[in-house]
Amino acid sequence: MTTTEATTGPVEDVLGTPYTAETIALADDEEGRVVATLVKRSAAAVVDRAVLYVHGFCDYFFQTELAEWWNERGYDFYALDLRKYGRSLLPHQTPNYVTDLTTYFEELDAAWARVTDRDGHTKVLIAAHSTGGLTTPLWVNERRPAELTGMVLNSPWLDMQGSTLLRLVGTPLVKQLGARRPKFHIKRHVSGVYGRSLHQDHAGEWDFDLNLKPLSSFPVYAAWLSAIREGHAKLQAGLEVPVPVLVMSSDKTRWTAHMSQHAHTADLVLDVDQIRRWSIAIGRHVSYIAIPDARHDVVLSLPDVRARAYDVISRWLDAWVD
């Protein structure tokens, strides 16, 4: 199969009514059959506005409060589970694995066509988290979709964590290794503290499938990490995203020694100073806001914190988009 086509029409999603899910068939890759999944929650009234949400690494769409908030704001809400993630992960596939971030452009193109050409939305926002916040600006920079009105990026992954020396030395090695041994497993320690701080069976309030978003994360492979570093390089060289962009993150990062103590009040995954530094590389109209005590996924923060985050989005929309 070399062309994109829908393999199923919308059916009831695993989240239940009113969520629907649509499977999108993509071109086969070296592992075989590939699909993406487009989830939808419609606003109460017929609207011409929509938001398309794209998740991060070791993630998928389950943030129902986020969808409901956008519906209440007057937007139809769509979420794209990328290939090899979440609803789109097939038994024969390596979870979360690609060797080039532009591979995702196929499903982003397909989803955008369904949101706009098929469903008739003429004003569409992109909302994206973490790795999705890296991939989507690269896509927008290349595609320049006419219907795009703005972007909301939630803790986008814009640089590799660690010292400048580590990044300068490590990146060429990762690229060489990725070219020679694409599925070489990059060993790393994942404490699971962040995942436990979210999940309702542990220290959190959210319900998600631990097979699709495991507390210990999925393995990281050399070619995938090389693709991430190539994406970082493209973004840091400067993009021309032509619409207003809102970037949000926590106001602080806490690493391993402080994780348990700060699990509910800091980003345990990314360096927020890097997010702030590189946000301006996305385009010419970028607003950056640090949300005090936010988690890595800002909209999964504690209730009072995420309420502040939604207020930030609302005020930004009033000023620059709606």
C-alpha positions as a printed Julia matrix, in Angstrom:
322×3 Matrix{Float64}:
   0.0    0.0    0.0
   1.51   3.31  -1.06
  -1.36   5.74  -0.66
  -3.14   7.09   2.37
  -6.74   5.97   2.77
  -9.21   5.45   5.58
  -9.52   1.8    6.56
 -12.48   2.4    8.84
 -14.98   5.17   9.27
 -15.34   6.78  12.67
 -16.42   4.35  15.39
 -16.87   4.76  19.14
 -13.51   5.32  20.75
 -12.16   3.44  23.77
 -12.9    6.6   25.78
 -16.6    6.08  25.08
 -19.26   8.41  23.76
 -18.96  11.18  22.54
 -15.44  10.29  21.38
 -15.0    8.64  17.99
 -11.88   7.11  16.43
 -10.96   6.73  12.79
  -8.15   4.49  11.55
  -6.01   5.95   8.77
  -3.99   3.51   6.66
  -0.49   4.71   5.81
   2.22   3.46   3.5
   3.86   0.26   4.71
   7.35   0.54   6.18
  10.14  -1.98   6.83
   8.1   -3.53   9.66
   4.92  -3.92   7.59
   1.47  -2.42   7.95
   1.24   1.13   9.39
  -1.76   3.09  10.65
  -2.54   6.31  12.5
  -5.7    7.09  14.47
  -7.76  10.28  14.49
  -9.91  10.76  17.6
 -12.69  13.37  17.64
 -14.94  15.05  20.2
 -17.39  17.51  18.67
 -18.49  20.8   20.17
 -22.16  21.18  21.09
 -22.9   23.38  18.07
 -21.75  23.21  14.46
 -18.55  25.24  14.27
 -15.95  26.18  11.68
 -13.14  26.07  14.25
 -11.14  23.03  15.31
  -8.01  22.07  17.2
  -5.72  19.18  16.28
  -3.75  17.74  19.21
  -0.51  15.74  18.86
   0.97  13.84  21.82
   4.55  13.32  22.98
   6.91  10.33  23.34
   5.61   7.27  25.22
   2.19   8.86  25.08
  -1.17   8.92  23.34
  -4.38  10.9   23.63
  -6.29  10.33  26.89
  -6.55  13.93  28.2
 -10.35  14.2   28.14
 -10.44  17.39  30.21
  -8.36  19.08  27.49
 -10.84  18.04  24.81
 -13.79  19.2   26.88
 -12.15  22.58  27.49
 -11.68  23.15  23.76
 -15.27  22.09  23.08
 -16.52  24.59  25.65
 -14.41  27.22  23.92
 -16.29  26.48  20.67
 -13.82  24.19  18.91
 -14.27  20.7   17.56
 -11.43  18.68  19.06
  -9.3   16.16  17.18
  -6.35  14.17  18.5
  -3.9   12.23  16.36
  -2.3    9.06  17.71
   0.78   8.88  15.51
   2.02   5.64  13.96
   3.32   3.11  16.49
   1.8    5.03  19.4
  -1.32   4.41  21.45
  -4.31   3.25  19.42
  -2.08   3.04  16.33
   0.5    0.61  17.78
   0.23  -2.75  16.01
   1.58  -6.06  17.41
   4.41  -6.38  14.89
   5.75  -2.85  15.43
   8.56  -1.35  17.5
   6.77   1.11  19.78
   7.26   4.81  19.03
  10.01   4.12  16.45
  10.82   6.14  13.33
  14.14   7.14  11.81
  13.08  10.58  10.52
  10.57  12.99  12.04
   9.34  13.9    8.56
   7.89  10.38   8.4
   5.05  11.74  10.54
   4.18  14.27   7.86
   2.14  11.56   6.11
  -0.36  11.2    8.95
  -0.32  14.91   9.72
  -1.22  15.58   6.08
  -3.98  12.96   6.22
  -5.41  14.25   9.5
  -5.32  17.86   8.33
  -7.17  16.96   5.13
  -9.91  15.27   7.14
 -10.25  18.18   9.57
 -10.34  20.82   6.83
 -11.32  19.51   3.37
 -13.63  16.75   4.55
 -15.1   18.18   7.76
 -15.16  21.8    6.62
 -13.15  23.55   9.33
 -11.65  26.77   8.03
  -9.9   27.92  11.24
  -7.7   25.28  12.84
  -5.26  25.41  15.74
  -2.54  22.89  16.49
  -1.94  21.89  20.1
   1.02  19.63  20.81
   2.99  18.24  23.73
   6.7   17.42  24.18
   7.97  15.52  21.1
   4.78  16.51  19.31
   5.81  20.09  20.02
   8.96  19.48  17.99
   7.38  17.58  15.1
   4.43  19.88  14.45
   6.42  23.13  13.99
   8.64  21.3   11.5
   5.52  20.19   9.62
   3.95  23.65   9.68
   7.22  25.23   8.54
   7.18  23.01   5.45
   3.46  22.74   4.68
   2.15  26.23   5.64
  -1.51  25.11   5.76
  -3.85  27.96   4.88
  -6.39  27.1    7.59
  -3.9   27.26  10.47
  -4.62  30.11  12.88
  -2.22  29.39  15.75
  -0.23  26.84  17.76
  -0.29  25.97  21.47
   2.84  24.04  22.47
   2.87  22.37  25.88
   6.48  21.73  27.04
   7.85  21.2   23.53
  11.08  19.19  23.26
  13.37  21.73  21.59
  16.82  20.51  22.73
  18.54  17.53  24.33
  18.79  17.62  28.1
  22.26  17.89  29.62
  25.33  20.07  29.35
  26.47  21.81  26.18
  29.58  19.63  26.13
  27.51  16.46  26.37
  25.29  17.58  23.49
  28.25  18.59  21.3
  30.09  15.31  21.89
  27.08  13.01  22.07
  25.16  14.1   18.99
  27.73  12.99  16.36
  28.12   9.66  18.14
  24.36   9.11  18.19
  24.12   9.91  14.48
  26.93   7.5   13.62
  25.42   4.77  15.75
  21.96   5.4   14.32
  23.26   4.99  10.78
  25.14   1.76  11.54
  22.89   0.13  14.14
  19.48   1.81  13.94
  17.85  -0.25  16.68
  20.7   -0.13  19.12
  19.04   0.31  22.51
  20.21   3.52  24.23
  20.31   2.6   27.9
  18.78   5.13  30.3
  17.34   5.13  33.78
  13.62   5.83  34.01
  12.45   6.03  37.6
   8.73   5.92  36.81
   8.14   8.75  39.29
   6.6   10.99  36.63
   4.19   8.32  35.41
   3.16   7.41  38.95
   2.53  11.08  39.72
  -0.09  11.03  36.92
  -1.82   7.64  37.11
  -4.89   7.22  39.29
  -3.68   3.85  40.61
  -0.59   5.51  42.06
  -0.19   9.19  43.09
  -2.23  10.87  40.35
  -5.77  11.48  39.13
  -5.61  10.36  35.48
  -6.67   7.09  33.88
  -4.53   5.85  31.02
  -3.53   2.47  29.59
  -0.21   1.42  31.09
   0.42  -0.84  28.09
   0.38   2.22  25.84
   2.01   4.64  28.28
   4.12   2.45  30.62
   5.48   3.96  33.81
   8.99   2.83  32.83
   8.61   4.31  29.31
   9.49   2.54  26.05
  13.04   1.83  24.86
  14.93   4.57  23.03
  16.82   3.48  19.91
  19.81   5.09  18.22
  18.16   5.97  14.91
  15.14   7.47  16.66
  17.35   9.63  18.87
  19.35  10.67  15.81
  16.08  11.76  14.18
  15.25  13.84  17.25
  18.64  15.56  17.13
  18.18  16.3   13.43
  14.81  17.84  14.28
  16.4   19.92  17.02
  19.04  21.18  14.58
  16.42  22.2   12.01
  14.37  24.06  14.59
  17.35  25.77  16.22
  18.49  27.01  12.8
  15.23  28.98  12.75
  11.76  28.15  11.46
   9.17  30.45   9.91
   5.93  29.3   11.48
   3.61  32.0   10.11
   0.98  32.13  12.89
   0.95  33.17  16.56
   2.48  30.52  18.83
   1.96  30.05  22.57
   4.64  28.02  24.38
   3.96  26.9   27.95
   6.12  25.01  30.38
   6.71  24.62  34.09
   8.74  27.3   35.8
  11.35  24.77  36.95
  12.99  21.44  36.24
  13.98  18.9   38.86
  16.17  15.91  38.03
  16.55  12.48  39.6
  17.75  13.44  43.08
  14.69  15.62  43.62
  12.07  13.74  41.58
   9.89  12.29  44.31
   9.86  15.52  46.29
   8.88  17.62  43.27
   6.83  15.11  41.24
   3.71  17.29  41.38
   5.3   20.74  41.05
   8.07  20.6   38.42
   9.03  19.24  35.01
  10.84  15.95  35.63
  11.43  15.27  31.92
  12.74  18.34  30.07
  14.9   21.36  30.86
  12.54  24.33  30.95
  15.42  26.76  30.42
  16.03  25.12  27.04
  12.35  25.4   26.17
  12.41  29.11  26.95
  15.69  29.63  25.06
  14.65  27.93  21.82
  10.99  28.97  21.67
  11.9   32.07  19.7
  13.35  29.87  16.95
   9.86  28.62  16.05
   8.68  31.82  14.38
   8.39  35.59  14.6
   5.32  35.71  16.85
   5.95  33.51  19.9
   4.67  34.03  23.43
   6.37  32.04  26.2
   4.71  31.57  29.6
   6.15  29.63  32.54
   3.37  28.17  34.69
   4.43  27.99  38.36
   4.49  24.43  39.71
   3.38  22.81  36.45
   4.22  19.25  35.5
   5.88  18.25  32.23
   2.43  17.86  30.68
   1.1   21.19  31.85
  -2.58  20.27  31.42
  -2.07  17.23  33.69
  -0.8   19.41  36.54
  -2.56  19.73  39.89
  -6.02  21.32  39.58
  -5.15  24.89  40.55
  -2.06  24.85  38.34
  -3.81  23.58  35.24
  -6.6   26.08  35.84
  -3.94  28.79  35.51
  -2.69  27.14  32.34
  -6.16  27.13  30.79
  -6.54  30.78  31.75
  -3.25  31.53  29.96
  -4.48  29.77  26.82
  -7.82  31.58  26.99
  -6.25  35.02  27.3
  -3.82  34.25  24.48
  -6.67  33.12  22.23
  -8.61  36.29  23.01
  -5.59  38.44  22.18
  -4.19  36.76  19.1
  -6.53  34.18  17.53
 -10.29  34.37  18.24
